[in-house]
Each structure stands twice: as C-alpha cells, then as structure tokens.
Amino acid sequence: MTAPELTFLAAPTPGSDADEDTYEPTPVWPTSPARAAAPGARGGRAAGALRMTRGAREAATGMKVSDADIQRCLDAPDDVSPDPNTPERTRFRRGGLVVVAGADGMVLRVQRRGR
C-alpha cells in the first residue's frame, strides 16, 4: 500500500514581514469520497473507481454484486444510518443491498439482506 504524498512547509524566518493570516494548510488526507476517487489518487485509479477492502471486494464478487450496483447504493440509498457496531462508519441501504463505508469513502463491507 502506498502512502499519500506529504507536503512540508518551512516555518517563516524570524523578523520577516510575512502575514500569518495568508497561510493555508495543505490537506494530507482526502475529506470526501469524491476527492478520494479523483484522478491520480492512490494507485492511479480512474475517476469514480470504488475503493474497497479486499474482504468487501471478495464478498461483492461472491454475491455477484457489480461495482455499479454498489455505486448506486452509495449515490441514491433508500436509507442511510451510522453503523450500529461502529458509529464512525456509515451504513447505506438500497433494496436488499447494504454497504458499509468508512469516513474516507472506503467500502468496508457489502451484504445482501432480505427485504
């Protein structure tokens, strides 16, 4: 797994006339799933490519759930709620498909449920 590119800024030199209010920090981690899937993001994936854990990918493949079905569940869910076991994660439900995603947009789990 590759680490994100880091940018370090040097501290202003003492006695300089630099205005501290003009400093804007450079974000290190993506703040939304859309930024996480941007072109050139980790691994050179295409825009809109789903980021999934190995277990979620294997589960989706085993249940014959396509990436398009998972993306539709994330884009237009019937229900959205925090995961009861881990509130930092979000549970998306569309029909019988349940997708659990982390705060960074990574798909962590894919399940089929009865309606």
C-alpha positions as CSV (number, residue, x, y, z in Angstrom):
1,M,0.0,0.0,0.0
2,T,1.4,3.4,-0.9
3,A,1.3,6.4,1.4
4,P,-0.2,9.7,0.4
5,E,2.2,12.4,-0.8
6,L,3.1,14.8,2.1
7,T,4.0,18.4,1.7
8,F,6.0,20.1,4.4
9,L,6.3,23.9,4.7
10,A,9.2,25.7,6.3
11,A,8.5,28.0,9.2
12,P,8.7,31.7,8.5
13,T,12.1,33.2,9.3
14,P,12.3,35.4,12.4
15,G,11.8,39.0,11.6
16,S,10.2,38.5,8.3
17,D,7.1,40.6,7.3
18,A,5.1,37.6,6.2
19,D,1.5,37.8,7.2
20,E,0.5,34.7,9.1
21,D,-3.2,35.0,8.0
22,T,-2.3,34.1,4.4
23,Y,-1.1,30.6,5.4
24,E,-3.3,27.9,4.1
25,P,-2.5,24.3,5.2
26,T,-2.3,21.6,2.6
27,P,-4.7,18.7,3.4
28,V,-2.9,15.3,3.7
29,W,-6.0,13.0,3.7
30,P,-9.0,13.3,1.4
31,T,-12.0,14.8,3.2
32,S,-14.7,13.3,1.0
33,P,-15.3,10.2,-1.1
34,A,-15.3,12.3,-4.3
35,R,-11.7,13.7,-3.5
36,A,-10.6,10.2,-2.6
37,A,-11.6,8.9,-6.1
38,A,-10.1,11.9,-8.0
39,P,-7.8,11.1,-11.0
40,G,-4.3,10.5,-9.9
41,A,-5.4,9.5,-6.4
42,R,-3.7,6.5,-4.9
43,G,-2.8,3.7,-7.3
44,G,-3.8,5.7,-10.4
45,R,-7.4,4.6,-10.4
46,A,-9.8,6.1,-12.8
47,A,-12.2,8.8,-11.6
48,G,-15.2,7.1,-9.9
49,A,-13.5,3.8,-9.2
50,L,-14.7,2.3,-6.0
51,R,-12.1,1.9,-3.2
52,M,-12.9,-1.3,-1.4
53,T,-11.2,-3.5,1.1
54,R,-10.2,-7.0,-0.1
55,G,-12.9,-8.6,2.0
56,A,-15.6,-6.3,0.6
57,R,-14.4,-6.9,-2.9
58,E,-14.5,-10.7,-2.4
59,A,-17.9,-10.6,-0.8
60,A,-19.3,-8.5,-3.7
61,T,-17.8,-10.9,-6.2
62,G,-19.2,-13.9,-4.4
63,M,-22.7,-12.4,-4.3
64,K,-22.4,-11.3,-8.0
65,V,-22.9,-7.6,-7.0
66,S,-21.3,-5.3,-9.5
67,D,-19.4,-2.1,-8.8
68,A,-22.3,-0.2,-10.5
69,D,-24.8,-1.6,-8.0
70,I,-22.6,-0.6,-5.1
71,Q,-22.1,2.9,-6.5
72,R,-25.9,3.3,-7.0
73,C,-26.4,2.2,-3.4
74,L,-23.9,4.9,-2.3
75,D,-25.3,7.6,-4.6
76,A,-29.0,7.1,-4.1
77,P,-29.7,5.0,-1.0
78,D,-33.1,4.2,0.4
79,D,-31.7,4.6,4.0
80,V,-28.5,6.0,5.5
81,S,-27.6,5.5,9.1
82,P,-24.5,5.1,11.3
83,D,-23.3,1.5,11.6
84,P,-24.6,0.2,15.0
85,N,-21.3,-1.5,15.8
86,T,-19.0,1.3,14.8
87,P,-20.7,4.7,14.7
88,E,-17.8,6.3,12.7
89,R,-18.8,4.2,9.8
90,T,-21.9,4.8,7.6
91,R,-24.4,2.1,6.5
92,F,-26.1,2.6,3.2
93,R,-29.1,0.5,2.2
94,R,-30.8,0.3,-1.2
95,G,-33.3,-2.5,-1.6
96,G,-31.6,-5.7,-0.3
97,L,-28.1,-4.4,-0.7
98,V,-26.3,-3.0,2.4
99,V,-22.9,-1.2,2.0
100,V,-20.8,0.0,5.0
101,A,-18.3,2.7,4.2
102,G,-15.7,4.5,6.3
103,A,-15.3,8.2,6.7
104,D,-12.8,8.3,3.9
105,G,-15.2,6.7,1.4
106,M,-13.6,3.2,1.5
107,V,-16.2,0.5,1.1
108,L,-15.6,-1.8,4.1
109,R,-18.5,-4.3,3.8
110,V,-21.1,-5.5,1.3
111,Q,-24.1,-7.6,2.3
112,R,-27.4,-8.8,0.9
113,R,-30.4,-8.6,3.2
114,G,-34.0,-9.8,2.8
115,R,-36.5,-7.0,2.1
